[in-house]
Structures are given as structure tokens and as C-alpha cells.
């Protein structure tokens, strides 16, 4: 994929449109053919977030991670 430079006004207008869709990520890919917006995931994995609470066992974290992955697949 070849990146294309946007002028400031266009970038601001696109950011405004995405804000209205509650998309706050600084990096996105817009696929007009599929009519989708892909957002770059945060640096934290699901495992990191779930384990950071300290209230979940590693087994439960893995179970929740599998459930989340399954839900994401269903959305695609």
C-alpha cells in the first residue's frame, strides 16, 4: 500500500467525520469497496488488559480472549 499525503484541511475534515462515528484512533484504513474502517489496535493486547486487573486467573484470561476473538470473527 502506498501512503498518500493529505493536506491539513482534508485531514481535519476526515477526522471530524470519524469522530462522529466515535472512531478516535489516530491510524485508520478506509476500504470503500467493503465500506469498512479498520482501526489500528492499541499497543496493549487483550491479555495485558485483562491480566492488569489482577482479578483474573490466566485460564480465565485465555477463555475471555477466545470469546473476544470469536465475537470479532462474527462481526467480520
Secondary structure, 3 states (H helix, E strand, C coil): CCCCCCCHHHHHHHHHHHHHCCCCCCCEEEECCCCEEEECCCCCCHHHHHHHCCCCCHHHHHHHHHHHHHHHHHHC
